[in-house]
Amino acid sequence: MWIRSTMAYRASFAMTTFANFAVTALDFVGILLMFSRVKVLGGWPLPEVAFLYGLSSVAFGFADLAIGSMERLGRRVRDGTLDTLLVRPAPVLAQVAADRFALRRLGRIMQGALVLGYALTAVDIDWTPLKVVLMPVMMLSGAGIFCAVFVAGAAFQFVAQDASEVQNAFTYGGATLLQYPPTVFGRELVRGVTFLLPLAFVTWLPAAYVLGRPIPLGLPQWVAFAPPLVAAACLALSGLAWRAGLRSYRSTGS
């Protein structure tokens, strides 16, 4: 329904999609400005940083397109409009994800894909069959990990009721974090996003293998192929959190 509503005004859709493209492109412009003053960032040249940026943007873009509306759940919990979703013969999670589905978010995906295309032409990668297969796998797995973070953040809003900015710190903030090399961050932060909130499996670990760089934290090379398993585990845990949060919902009545 939301797609049909959006496409009824094609000029508006084109302008909002381009605006989304342009706004997200400012992140990469910031990186370009940094590289106008330095040749490497944390030991990583511009094409390799662009590789991280493109992977992170595409993976997050797919998750944001599919389930980004979850950030509105806190508002529904506060005003009680979540009740209308509970009486419909459809999963509540699917309804919340589809609420005000924004097709304009394709702009982020296109912008990230363009940067990734530039990086693939500029970086000298020793391609092997494993690396070729790993490219789409890590993007899809990364999207799954970000989806899990969106769902877990929404589940937390059942308790906090007004925690959209906390959720954004881990979704949008996590996507921005992964656009930069792990070498510019403290070791404890890298450990945190590897073992606690496994965002490192979106880009840092598999990208290091593709680029022929040492795996962060001295981990073995096989962790570069773990993103699908990590994504599955994250989705399972976020699903449990969602069910627990939904069971705790008591509407706005006394």
N, C-alpha and C positions, 0 to 999 in steps of 0.2 A: 504493500500500500504506500509506504513512504517513498519507494523508488518511483512508482507511477506518479505520485504527487510531485516529486522533484523534476521528473522529465516532462511534466506539463509546462514547465517554464525553462526551456532549454538554454536560452540566453543567460538567465540567472544561474543555472547550473554551471555553465561554462565559466562565468565570471567568478563564482565562489570556488570552483575547483582550481582555477588559476590563482586566486588569492591564497588558497591553501598551499599551493605549489610555491608561490613566492615567499610566503611567511616562513615555511619550513626551510626554504633555500637560504634564508638569512643565517641559519646555524652553520652551513658550510661556508658562507661568506666570512663568518667569524674565524673559521679555521684558515681560510685563505689569507686573511689579514695577519694572523699569527705567523704564517709561513712567509709572509713578505719581510719579516724581520729575522727569522731563523731558517736554517736549512733542514733541520731535523727536530722532532718533538719527542723527547724521551727516547731518542735513538731511532725513531721511525720517520722516514721521509714522507712527503706529501702524498704520493700515490698509495702508500700502504695505509696511511691514516684515512684516505678517501675510501679504501677498501673496507676498513672497519665501519666508517660512516655509512656507506651504502648498504652493507649487510644489516646494520642496526636499524636503519631507517625503513628498509623494505620489510624486515621481520616485524618491527613494531607497527608499521603501516597496515599490514594485513590484520594484526590483532586489533588495532584501533578501529579499522573498518568493520570487522566482524562483531566486536563486543565492547567497543569503546563507550557505548551508552550506559554501561554499568555504573559509571561514575555518578549518574543521576539517582541512583537508588536511595541515597540518604534523604533526598528531598521527598521521595514517595513515602519513606518510612515516617518522616516527620509530619507530613500532612494527611497520612492515612490513605492515599490513593493507591497504595499497594494492594489494598483490599479488593479493588476491582480486578486485579490480575489473578488473585487467588481463586475467584469463582469461575474463571474461564477454563474451558477444557483444553488447556495447552500448558506445557511446562512453564513455570514462572521465570526460570532462568532465560529461556528462549524469548519470552515476551519482553523482559527487561532489556535484553541485548538488542532486540529489534525496535525498541522504542525510539522514535525519531531517528531512524537509520539515516546516516549522513553519507550519501554517495560522494560528496565533495572530498572526502578523505582520500579518494584515489589520487589527489594531487600530491600527498606525501609519498605515496608508493612510487609514482612516476618520477618525482624528484630524486628519491633515493636510488631508483633503478638507473637514472642517468649518471649519477655520481659513481655508482658501482660499475657501470659500463666504461666510464673513463678510467677507473682504477684498473680494470681488467686489461685494458689496452696499454696502460702505462707501467704496470708492475711486471717484472720478469719472473713468471711463475714456471717452475719445472712441472708441467702437467703430467699426472699419472691417472689411470682409470679411477683410483680411489679418490683423488682430489676432485675429479669431474663429478663423481657421484655425490661427494660430500657437499658441493655447493648448494644444490636445491634442498638437500636434507637439512643442512644447518639453517636455512632460511625458514623452512616449514617448522622445524623444531623450535627455532627461536620464536616464531609466531605463537606456537603452543605454549611456550614458557611465559610469554607476555600475557596470553589469554588467562593462564592460571593466576598470574599476579592480579589481573583485573578482577577475576572472580573472588579471589581471597580478599582483596580490598573491599569489594562490595559486601562480602560476608561480614567484615569488620564493621561496616556501617550499620548493621542491625543492632550492634551494641553501642557504637559511638553516635550514630544518627546524623552527625555532621562532620564527616571525616573525608570529604572528597579531596581536600588538599593533601591530607596524609597519603591517600591512595595515589594521587598524582606524583608525589615525591618518589614513589617506587616504580610507577609506570613511565610517565614522561621523563622523570629524573633519571630512571634507570636507562632509558634509551639514549639520553644525552651522555651519560657516563660511559656507555659502551662505544661511543663515537671516538673516544680518545684512547691512546695506547695504555695498557696496564702499567707500563713503566713510569708514568707520570703520577701514579697514585701510591700511597703508602701500602706497605706489605699487608698490614692488618685489614685495610679496606678490600684489597684483592682477595684475601682469604674469606672475608665476609660475603662477598658476592660470588664466591666459588662454592663454599660449603654451607652457608646459611641461606642466603637467597641466591640461588644458582644462576644469576644472570650472565656470569662469565661463559656459560655454555652456549650463549646466543652467538657471541662473536669471538671473544678473546682466545679461547682454547682451540676451537676448530680453525679459526683464521690463522693462528700461529702455525698450525700444521700445514695449511695450504701455502703460506708464505715461506715456509722453510725456516721459521724462527723457533727459538727454544720455547717450550710450553711454559707458561707462567707458573711460578711456585715450584719449578722443578718436577712437575708431575709427568708421569709416563705418557708416551704418545697415544696410547689407546684411548685416553680420555677425550681426544678430539672426535672420536666416533660415538661418544656417549650421549650427545644431545637428544636423540630420540627417546632413550630410556629416561633421561632426566625430565624431558617434557611430559612423558607419560606419568611419571611419579608426581610431578607438580600438579598436573591436571587432576589426578586421583585425589591428592590431598586437598586441593582447592574445592573439589566437588564435595568432599566430606565437610569442609568448613562451611560451604554454602548451605548444605542440608541442616547443619547444626544452627546456623544463623536463622534460617527460615523457620525452623521449629521454635526458636526463641521469640519470634515476632508475635506481639500481642496487640497490634493495632494502636490507635490513639485513645481508646476508651479507658475508663478507670475501672 
